[in-house]
Structures are given as C-alpha cells and as structure tokens.
Amino acid sequence: MSHNGAMKPDDIVFCLFELLLVMLSVRAVGYEYSVARSKNGLAKAVTRGEDSWQLFVTTWSILSVLVAAVASGYGRLVEAGLSVSASVLNIILLGWLCFRSSWFRNKAVGMWSLLKQVPENH
C-alpha cells in the first residue's frame, strides 16, 4: 500500500496472484486428501509417459519464471528483502503442484491438449 493507505495496482495484482496460487494449492491438497480417504477400495494408478512428464517440466518452468518475475518486480517484497524468499517458496509450491499433485497434473495435461487443438489461420 502507498503511504496514504491506498492500494496500488501492483499490490492488487500481487495479492490476486498469491491468492490464486493458494487457492490452487488448497484445491489440490483437498483432492489428494479425498482420494487418500476414499472408501471405495478401488485404486487408480497411472504411470505417466515421457511426453506427459515433459509437459509437467514445461508447465513448472513457465510458472516458475512467472512467479519469480512477479516476486522480483513487486516493490514491497524487494524493499523488505523478501523477493527471493517469496520466489523460492512459490517455486517449491509449484514443484509440488506440477510433480506430485495428480489433480494439478491432470489439469496441466488438459490445458496442453486444448492448446494443441487450437487451429492456425493463415
């Protein structure tokens, strides 16, 4: 916030960005918890192929650069000396989402599949 208490656009964008990351994480943890507590006795195991893992690495790489750019460009974190800490924590969180959360990985595969189907107009 500025000295007069009003929020700057950077404050709003950063808060929304962090809120989105937290909401995604809470949703993913909730999904993982519900699957672990499932009473139906049916285990769903999927072994991902190399193409899927490449998508997860690409997703994590893109999101990590975005997170680092947001944290390093947000003046309040820079002034407080916390931009590196925020970036590291967010990148670790993204690593968990991209490599451990089956819910998020399924969403990432779906997103990349949709992107591959976008027609090119020449």
HUNOR-V21595 format. One record per run of one state. SS is the DSSP state (@ for helix, = for strand, . for the rest). FROM is the first residue (numbers start at 1). TO is the last residue. Records with the same first field share a line. If there is no record, write none. Layout:
# HUNOR-V21595
SS->FROM-TO / FROM-TO
This chain:
# HUNOR-V21595
.->1-8 / 37-49 / 74-74 / 81-82 / 100-101 / 117-122
@->9-36 / 50-73 / 75-80 / 83-99 / 102-116
